[in-house]
Amino acid sequence: MDRQGVYDEIGKITTPTLIMVGEEDVATVPAKAERIQARIAGSHLVRIPGAGHSSTIEEPEAVNMAIKAFLNSL
């Protein structure tokens, strides 16, 4: 796959942002989510316990709770 990365553009995001990552994700590791969160001012990072890369399928209740809490915080 040949495409330009967007990491340098992430810091331009100014809207409220929720970043979620499965604690057991090996495709997009939690450390990568932490780097993204560090670049977006005011963003929130939620780690989903017991989930890998498909956290919405593996732990849907935890994902829904995180989204709900984030939206209620706005």
N, C-alpha and C positions, 0 to 999 in steps of 0.2 A: 504494500500500500504506500502510495506516494502522495502525501499531502502535507501542507505546512501546518505546524503546531499553532495553537492559539494562546499558549501560556503567557506570552508577553502582553496579550490583549486583556487578560482576565482582570487586571487592576483597574480597568476602565468601567467595570460594572458598578453601578451606583444604586441599583434597586435592591430591596430586601432579598436576600438569597439564603436558601436552605441547601446545605450540602449533606447528603447521606451516603454512608458507605457501610457495607457489611464488614463486621470485624474479621471475618474469615475470607474476605475477597482476595483472590490471588491474581485476578485479571487487572483490577484497578485497586492497588493496595491502599490500606488506610493512610499510609504515609503520603501518598499522592493527594488524597483528599485533604490532608492537613496542610500541604503546600498550597493547594487551591484556596482553602479557607484563609490562610495567612495573606493572600493577595487581594481578597475582596473585603474591603473595610465593612465592618459591622455584620459580616455573614455569620451564620450559625452552622456548626458541624455536629451531626448526630451519627454516632456509630451504632449500628444495629447488631446486637448480640446474636450469635448463633446463625448469622446469615453470611452468605458469600456474595457473588456478583449479582445474583438474582434475588435480592432481598425482598422485592415486592411479592415474589412468589413464595420464598422460603419463610418469611416472617411478616406477612401482610398486616397483622394487627399492630406490630411495633412500628411499621412504616406509617400506617394511618395515624397512629397516635402522635408520631413525630410531626407529621404534616399539620395535624389539627393544632398541636401546641404552638407550632411556628405561626400559623395563620392567626391564632388567638393573640399572639404577642404583637401583632402589627397594629 
